Amino acid sequence: MATAFSSDGEAALRRELGPAAAAPRGDLDGFYEMGRAAAFVRGGGFRKVALQFPDELLADAATVAARMEAATGAEMYVLGDTTYGSCCVDEVAAEHAGAEAVLHYGPACLSPCRKLPVLHIFGQQPLDIGRCTEAFRELYPDRQTRVVVLCDVVYAHMMGELEQQLRPEYPNIVFSRVVCGDPPGPAPPGEVRQFGRQFPVEALGGLQDCAMFYVGAEGLALTSFMLTWNRCPFSSFDPATSCGRRETLNVNRALMRRLYLVERARDAKVVGILVGTLGVAGYLVVLQHLRELLRRAGKRSYMLAVGKPNPAKLANFLEVDIFVLVACSQNTLLDSSEFYRPIVTPYELELACNPAREWTGNYFTDFRDLLPGACAHVELPPAVPAAEAIPDVSLITGEMRAAHLCDHPSPQLPPSTTLACRDQTRALAEISPAASFLESRSWRGLEQQLGQTPVSKAVQGRRGIAIAYEDEGHEQP
């Protein structure tokens, strides 16, 4: 685990980039849907447009930008690196360039954005319809099976042809439709709207009686689907390998791991709220909701914006007992086994801190489902005096812990050791647990130390990169 917190960077410097694994060389216009994108730009009258590519498509970015400028007359800005996950629209980077709209290329989580108009261009990947149909028949020999067909967004353009092949044989089959942005109004009864997918289930007798067939490779999208609809049996077809299979991922085992993290969250006293998105609609509301929830639960919280979280970054916050990541539905399920502290989702934190929320077997990866007015919102119960609270015992440490909510933090001052003279006016300031922990460190990062550092002339430094300076091994004059 030590290598996860710090390394010499050799792996990153020696890594070789392979060729782009997506766009066919002879059909860039079709793959990137140049005509539809140009119509979107001209129709909106946009003069500055940001083009967001995932890493595997960056090789085509310059060509696509040049063709789009020639077709629209607008200025195109390529976003070279995303602030968070590439599946989310990076409105922050787009606003830095003064963009009026965003063209998002590649796979997407389809989370609704807050400000800028967005056009999603998934990239039309090929799909062997014949082999997919054959795999479906092998997985579902009973023609009366109730099945919902889901797909990765890059194969959405082929679902109409697949439906033509399967509909005559399977009368109880339903194909989901990819929807960009939130449709107006709530979903009607008998219809499911989640993860940018929309499909009716009323005719199938409810979602709990359906099987799920996913067209796409194994990844975060499939994992999120399986955890959310964990009562439905899943099968999948991977177009890259042309193989169909029943998903053998032990969902219950994955849920047990997540419920263990809920227990860790109940034991935590200091919680770090990781801002994992600045573009998904509602992220500010859920941040405020989590802060209020932690305050009512008697826990300290700190909000941290560190970009893409990794073990090295979060290992700097040793005073934090557990982190909660506010991100899109695909990036929120972060495997924290290599991290110094666990990382939970907003839903798991609610299970830990909201006594009114009980585990029902349903799992929510979209934090917007927890907000007031949403399908899974649960109001915080009234405060309970500490003397009347039901005792609770940690399943991990075996120690007693508080399991009730309070309306207001205790007005009593902390012990005298946490009070310090803030300035010469003798004003008192309370030192937070994080500040106390920082004071106990032998090294606290870069410090100005004004007037204590001797002045020296600038000298020529080393040349090259840190792993191999040009004068490495030679005596310095």
N, C-alpha and C positions, 0 to 999 in steps of 0.2 A: 504493500500500500504506500510505502514511502516514495516510490517512484511516481505515484500518481500525483503527489503534492509538489514535487520538484524534479526536474530533469535537465540534462544539458542541452536539450533541444536538437540533438543530432538526428533523431527520427524525422522531425519536420524538415530539417535542412536537406537530408538525403532523399526525401520522398520524391518519386517521379509521378508526374501527372499523366494519366492515360488519355486517349482520345475521347472526344465527346461521345457519349453512349446513347444518343437519342435521335437527333435529326438526320434524316437521310440526305446525302449530299446533293442529290439532284432535284429535290422538291422542297426547298426552304420556304417558298411562298405558300405551299399547301400546309406544311407542318406548322408554321407559325401564323397561318391564317392572316396573311398580310392584308387581303381585301377587307375582311371584317374589322381588323385593327385600324386601318386607315379610315374606314367609314366612321368608326367610333370617335377618332380624333377630329375629323372634319365636322362631324355632326355636333360635337360639343364646342367647337370653336377654340380648342385648346392650342396655345402657342408654345408651351413648355410641357413636355411629357417625360416621365421617368419610366425607364424600362428595367424591370427587376427579373433577373435570371437566377436559377439555381446554379451551383458550381458546375454540374455536368453539361450545362448549356452555354456557359460563358464563352466558349470558343466561337459561337455564332453571333455574339452580341454586337460586334462592330459591323458585321454585314447587315444584320437586321436593322440596326439603328440608321445606317446609311440609306437603306431602301425605304425606311419609314419617313425619313426626312425628305427624300425625293418625291414620295407619294403624297405627303401632306403639307410640306413647307414649314412644319413646326420643328422646334429644337428638341432633340432627343438626348436624354441623359441616362447613361447606363449606371445602375447601382452596383458597384463592384463587390460590396460585401454587405450582408444584411445585419441589422442590429441584433435580431433574435433568430428564430427559425426561418428558413427559406420558404416554408409553406405559408407564412403570414405576410400580408402586404406591409412593407416597411414604409409607413407614412412619414416617420421621423426623417429618414434619409431623403425621401422625396421632397419634403418641405425644405430641407437644407439647400436643395438645388432650385427652390422656387417653383417646383412643378405644380401644374394645375390638375393633373390626372396621372394615373399609374396604369401601365400595361404589365400585368403579372404573368410571367411565363412559367410553365412547368406545373408539377403537382401542387395542390393547394388544399388547405384545411377548410376554406370557404367561410371562415369567420367574418362576420360583417364588420365593415370599417366605420370609422367615426366621421371623417372629414372629406377626403378626396374621392372623386369618382374613380372606379376601378373596373377594368375589363380583364377577365381571366382568360388566358389562352393556354390550355393545358398541354398542347402538343399531341397530335393524333398518332398514338402508337398503334402498330399493326396488331391484329388479333386473328388467329386461325379459327374462323367460325365453325368449320367442320369438326376440328379436334375438340373445341370447347363443347359443342353439342354432344359429341360422343362421350366426353367425360361426364357431362351432366346426366346422360342416360345411365351410365354405369353407377353413378353415385345415388341416383334416385330411380330405381327400377319400377317402383309403384307410381303409375301415371296419375293417381289421385292425390299425391303428396302436395301439401300446401307449402310453397317455397317462395321466399322473397329473394330476388336477385339484386345484389349490390355490386358495385364495381369501383375500381380506382378511377379517378377522374380522367386519366389519360386514355381510357378505353370507353368513355361514355358515348363517343360518336358511333361505336359499333353495336350498341345495345339494341337498336331498332332492328338490325338484321338478325341478331341472336333471338329476339322475341319472335320474329317471323318463323324461325326454325322450330322453336319449342312450344309456341302457343297452341298449335293444333293437337299436340300430344298431351300437354299438361294443362288442363282447364283451370287448375287452381294455382297458377303461377302469377306472380306480381313482379313487375320490374320497377325499381326505384328510379326517380328522375333527379338529376343533379340540378340544384337551385343555387344560384349565386346571390348572396344577400338574403336578408329576412323577407319572406313574403308578407304582404300587408295583412294585418289582422291575425287573430289566433287560429290555430289549426282546427278544422271542423272535427266533430266526433268521428272516430274510425279512421283517422289519417295520422300518420307519423311524420313529423318534421324534425330531423336531427342531423347534425354533421353535414349540412348542406344537401341532404337527401330528403326526398318527399315520396311517400307511397301510401296507398290505402290498404287497410287490413280488416275493414269491417266485413267484407265478403268472405274473408278467410277464417272468421270466427275469433279474431284477436291475435295479437302478436305472439302470445305465449304458446300457441299451438302451431307455429310456423317454424320451418327450417330456413336457414340462411345459406345462400350460395354466393360466394365472393369471387369476382374476377379481378385478379391482380396479384402482385407479389406479396409475400409476408412482410409486414412492417407495422409502423405505428398506427396507421388507419385501421388495419384489421384487428390489432390488439384492442384499440379503443372500442370497436364494434363489439368484440367478444365480451369485454368486461361489462359494457352497458347492457347488451342483450344476452346476459349470461345464462338465461334459461332456454335459449334456442340452440339447437345443434347446428354447428357450422361446418361447411365444406368450402373448398376453394379450388380455383383453377389458375395456375401460374402461366401466363402466356409466354414467358421467357423460356420455360422448360417444357411447355405443352403437357403438363401433368396435373391431374386432378387428385385431390385427396380429402379425406375427412380430417378436420383439424384436431390434432391430438394434444394440443396445448391444454394442460390441466388448469382450466379456469378456476376451479375451486382452490387449487394450490396458490394461484396468483392472488386470489381474493384473501386467502389466509395471510399471505405476506403483507397485503395492504392493511388488513385488520390489525396485524402486529404493529404496523406503523401508527395506527390510531392509538394504541396503548402507549407508544412512545410519546405521542403528542399529549396525551393526558398527563404524563409524568413531567413534561417539560415546564420549566419556569420562565425561560427566555426564548422567544420565538422570533426568527428572522423572516420577514415577508419579502420574498424575492419577486421583483417586478420583471416578469418574463414577456411582457407585451406592452407596447404603447399605442397600438393601433386597433385592437379588438374593441368593439363597442361595449361599454359597460365596465371596463377595467377599473376606472376610478371609483365607481360605485362599490365594486366588490372589495377593493382595497380598504375603503372606509368601513365596509361591513366587517371585514376581518379584524381591523383594529378595534372596533367597538366590541366584537365578540371576545377578543383576547382581554380587553380591559375588564369586561364584565366577569370573565373567568378568573381574574386575578393574576394574569400572566403579563410579563413585560414583552413588548413588541418593538422591533426595529425594522424600518423599511429600507431595503437594499436594492440598488439598481446596478447590477454588475454585468449587464449584457448577457451573453451566453454563459450560463453557469458551468464551472468545471471544478474538480476537486481542489486544484491549487488556489483558485480564487476564494472558495468558501472556507478553506482551512485557515484563512486569516481571521475568521470570526469564531475563535474558540469559546467565547463566552455564550454563544448561541447554542441552545440544547437541540433545536430542531428547526428546519426551514419549511415554509409553505410556498409553493411556486404558483404564481398567477400567470398562466399562459393559455394558449389556445388548446382545444380539446385533444390535439394530437401530441403536443409537446409537454402537456402537464404530467403525463405518466413517465417521469424520469426515473431510470434505474439508479438508485443512490447507493448501491452496494460498494462502490469504490470511494464514496465520499466519507469524510470524517464524521459528519452528522447526517441523519436521515432527512429526506425531502418528501413532504406529503402534498396532497392536492387540497384545494379549498374544501371539497366535500369531506375529505377525511378529517380535516381540522374541525369542521362542523360536527361530525360524529363524536369527536373527542371533547368539544367544549360546549355544545348545545344540548342540555339534558332532554329537551323536547324532541330531538331528532333520534330516531331509533333505526337500527339496521333492519331493513326489510328484504334484503336480497337484491335490490336495485342499486345500480352504481351510476354515478354521474361524473363525467369527465369535462363537461362544459360548465364553467363557473356561472354562466348566465342563468342556468337552471335554478340556482340558489337565490337569486335576487328577488325582491318583493314583486309579486305579480306573476312570477314564473311557475312552472309546473311542480318544482320540488322545493319551493320556499317554505320554511318552517319558522314561525315567529319565536323569538326568545321568550322563555317563560318568566313569570315574575320572580323577583329576587327572594331568596330564602335566608333568614337569619342563620348565622353560623351555628348557633346553639340548636337549631331545629333541622339542620342538614343531615341527611342520611350518610353515615360513614361509608367511605369507599376505600378499597384496598387495591394497590397496583398489582397487576398480574405479572409484572416483570421484576419489581424490586421487593414486593411484599410489604411495602410501607403504606401508611395511611396517607391519603391525599384529599384535597378539597374537590368536591364534585358539584358545587352549587354556584349560582350566579349571584353577584352583588350589584346593586344599583350604582353605587359610587365607591371608589377606592377609599380605603381607610384614611381619615384625615390626620391620623397620628403621624408625627415625624419619625423617620427611621432612626436607628441608633446614632449616637453622636459621632461615630467614626465615619459616617457617610456625609457629614457636613463639612464644608471647606469654605475658607474665606475667598470670595470670588474676586474682589478688587480692594483697593485701598480704602473704600468707603465702608468696609467691614460688612458688606452685604453677604448674606449666607446663600449658598447654592447647594442643592442636593446633587450628589454624585451618583449617577446611574450605575447599575451593575456592570454595564459595558465599560464605562469610564474607570471604575474601580479595577476591573480586570486589566485594562490597558495600563494603569499605573503600576501594576505588579509585574509587568513584563520587563525583561532586561533590555530589549530592543523594541522601540516603538515606531519604527519607520523613520523617514527623513524629517529632520527638525531644522529650523532656521538657525537657532543659536546665534542670534544677532549680537555682534560685538565680541564673540568668543572665538571665532575662527580667524586665524591670521590671514592677511591679504597676501596673495602670491600672483606672480605674472602668469599669463596664459602660456602654456607650452604645447608643442605638437604631440598629439596622442598617437595611439597605435592605429594602423590601417588594416582594413579587412573586416572579416566577421569574427565574432567571439570564439567560434570553434576552431579557427585557423587564421590567426593574425599573420601578417606578412613577415614580421620579425620574430615569430615564435621560435624559441630556442636560441636566439642570439642575444648577446650581451648588450644591454642598453648603454649608449654613450653617456 
